[in-house]
Amino acid sequence: MTTTERVPRGFAETNLYLVPAGQWEALQPRLVSQRVTGYLESRGILGGVYDAELGWLSPGEHARELFSESVDHPGFEYLIVYEHGVAQFVPNAHTGRFGIHCKACGASQDEALHALLLDPDANVEAGTRLACEACGASQPLSGLHGKVEMAMTCFYLNFCNVSSTRLAPDILRDLEARVGAGLRLIVERL
């Protein structure tokens, strides 16, 4: 890939994560990023390097084919591929509320989760637990449920600043085949 010019801002502030479906604890990191990016390059959905230092990838000439509805070219600003042995919590930011509550007392846990995700010294990984500020009970991040889809995962694709959240079914099937698992879509609104 070659470095390309950055796409001018003007996209909706929405990110689309594709994460393996099922229990994240059961998934081991696999070297699938090359298969996925190679496929996306061959379809013209990826076209170069957006930020070489960060490893972000830019959209290609046929990037809009990623989506099942008509979108403005290119449809997304850049792609982040995460594949590591340490699971990450996604989405890692959300301007709305996550809508999570303590299972013990019912108090909102949104502020505690935001603080944890924004803490540069926090080591958010598989066993991380979120303590309730109201009653002290804790629950694992992997078990949180709210009004926003969430996941702990060792692998994800993050299409940033997308024009649509509706992926073309054939592209999704092909990505799932290369990942070796079904993919769940998580929308992050910034």
GIBEL-V782242 format. One record per residue. RES is the residue in one small letter. PHI is phi in whole degrees, 0 to 359 (NA if undefined). PSI is psi in degrees with one decimal (999 if undefined). BURIAL is # if it has 24 or more other C-alpha atoms within 12 Angstrom, else .. Layout:
<<RES | PHI | PSI | BURIAL> <RES | PHI | PSI | BURIAL>>
This chain:
<<m | NA | 153.6 | .> <t | 246 | 157.7 | .> <t | 288 | 135.3 | .> <t | 242 | 164.2 | .> <e | 290 | 148.4 | .> <r | 293 | 143.6 | .> <v | 284 | 134.0 | #> <p | 300 | 142.4 | .> <r | 298 | 158.6 | .> <g | 147 | 3.4 | .> <f | 274 | 158.4 | #> <a | 296 | 148.0 | .> <e | 276 | 68.5 | .> <t | 227 | 132.7 | #> <n | 247 | 148.5 | #> <l | 237 | 114.9 | #> <y | 264 | 139.9 | #> <l | 244 | 116.6 | #> <v | 236 | 149.8 | #> <p | 302 | 134.7 | #> <a | 283 | 155.2 | #> <g | 100 | -172.2 | .> <q | 290 | 120.9 | .> <w | 295 | -30.8 | #> <e | 298 | -28.6 | #> <a | 279 | -13.3 | .> <l | 268 | 128.6 | #> <q | 261 | 147.0 | .> <p | 300 | 134.6 | #> <r | 234 | 150.7 | .> <l | 277 | 74.6 | .> <v | 254 | -12.5 | #> <s | 301 | -37.3 | #> <q | 293 | -38.4 | .> <r | 295 | -43.1 | .> <v | 293 | -50.3 | #> <t | 293 | -35.7 | #> <g | 299 | -43.0 | .> <y | 297 | -48.4 | #> <l | 296 | -35.4 | #> <e | 294 | -43.4 | #> <s | 296 | -28.3 | .> <r | 274 | -6.3 | .> <g | 80 | 11.9 | .> <i | 282 | -33.7 | #> <l | 253 | 144.6 | #> <g | 223 | 6.3 | #> <g | 162 | -165.6 | #> <v | 258 | 126.6 | #> <y | 275 | -45.1 | #> <d | 216 | 104.8 | .> <a | 296 | -38.0 | .> <e | 295 | -39.9 | .> <l | 270 | -14.6 | .> <g | 80 | 19.2 | .> <w | 279 | 146.2 | #> <l | 248 | 146.3 | #> <s | 260 | 159.3 | #> <p | 290 | 152.3 | #> <g | 259 | -174.4 | #> <e | 300 | -29.6 | .> <h | 249 | 28.5 | .> <a | 302 | -33.9 | #> <r | 296 | -18.3 | #> <e | 291 | -10.8 | #> <l | 297 | -27.2 | #> <f | 255 | 152.0 | #> <s | 274 | -7.6 | .> <e | 238 | 163.3 | .> <s | 293 | 128.8 | .> <v | 229 | 160.0 | .> <d | 292 | 143.4 | .> <h | 291 | 134.6 | #> <p | 263 | -5.3 | #> <g | 100 | -27.9 | #> <f | 210 | 158.9 | #> <e | 272 | -43.5 | #> <y | 198 | 165.1 | #> <l | 240 | 133.9 | #> <i | 250 | 128.1 | #> <v | 250 | 120.7 | #> <y | 249 | 123.9 | #> <e | 211 | 97.7 | #> <h | 216 | 166.2 | .> <g | 285 | -15.2 | .> <v | 258 | 123.1 | .> <a | 289 | 145.3 | #> <q | 244 | 151.1 | #> <f | 273 | 129.4 | #> <v | 229 | 144.4 | #> <p | 286 | 152.5 | #> <n | 267 | 1.4 | #> <a | 207 | 151.6 | #> <h | 197 | 119.5 | #> <t | 287 | -25.0 | .> <g | 279 | -161.7 | .> <r | 263 | 145.0 | .> <f | 288 | -28.9 | #> <g | 77 | 32.1 | #> <i | 260 | 147.4 | #> <h | 226 | 153.4 | #> <c | 296 | 133.0 | #> <k | 288 | -21.8 | .> <a | 275 | -47.3 | .> <c | 241 | -10.7 | .> <g | 86 | 1.5 | .> <a | 292 | 148.2 | .> <s | 297 | 138.4 | #> <q | 246 | 8.0 | #> <d | 302 | -48.7 | #> <e | 295 | -39.5 | #> <a | 295 | -39.7 | #> <l | 293 | -44.7 | #> <h | 302 | -45.8 | #> <a | 298 | -42.5 | .> <l | 297 | -45.0 | #> <l | 290 | -27.4 | #> <l | 270 | -8.7 | .> <d | 284 | 112.1 | .> <p | 294 | -18.8 | .> <d | 267 | -9.2 | .> <a | 287 | 139.9 | .> <n | 254 | 82.5 | .> <v | 279 | 111.4 | #> <e | 210 | -164.6 | #> <a | 311 | -49.1 | #> <g | 269 | 5.8 | .> <t | 297 | 134.6 | #> <r | 242 | 150.6 | #> <l | 252 | 120.2 | #> <a | 270 | 136.3 | #> <c | 284 | 128.0 | #> <e | 288 | -22.0 | .> <a | 278 | -44.3 | .> <c | 237 | -10.3 | .> <g | 88 | -9.3 | .> <a | 296 | 151.0 | .> <s | 234 | 154.1 | #> <q | 219 | 147.3 | #> <p | 290 | 144.6 | .> <l | 302 | -34.8 | #> <s | 293 | -14.6 | #> <g | 255 | 7.0 | #> <l | 287 | 141.2 | #> <h | 226 | 138.4 | .> <g | 204 | -163.7 | .> <k | 279 | -10.2 | .> <v | 248 | 135.5 | #> <e | 298 | 139.8 | #> <m | 218 | 159.7 | #> <a | 200 | 154.4 | #> <m | 252 | 126.9 | #> <t | 208 | 148.2 | #> <c | 268 | -7.5 | #> <f | 216 | 134.6 | #> <y | 203 | 159.0 | #> <l | 249 | 130.5 | #> <n | 236 | 101.3 | #> <f | 276 | 114.8 | #> <c | 263 | 141.3 | #> <n | 55 | 57.8 | #> <v | 279 | 154.8 | #> <s | 269 | -14.8 | #> <s | 209 | 157.0 | #> <t | 246 | 12.0 | #> <r | 256 | 105.2 | #> <l | 278 | 149.0 | #> <a | 295 | 128.6 | .> <p | 303 | -38.2 | .> <d | 292 | -36.9 | .> <i | 293 | -44.9 | #> <l | 300 | -45.2 | #> <r | 300 | -43.5 | .> <d | 294 | -39.0 | #> <l | 295 | -42.6 | #> <e | 299 | -39.3 | #> <a | 296 | -38.3 | .> <r | 284 | -31.1 | #> <v | 283 | -32.3 | #> <g | 86 | 21.2 | #> <a | 200 | 156.8 | #> <g | 296 | 151.6 | .> <l | 245 | 137.1 | #> <r | 254 | 137.0 | #> <l | 266 | 130.1 | #> <i | 236 | 124.0 | #> <v | 261 | 132.8 | #> <e | 241 | 120.2 | #> <r | 256 | 125.5 | #> <l | 255 | 999 | .>>
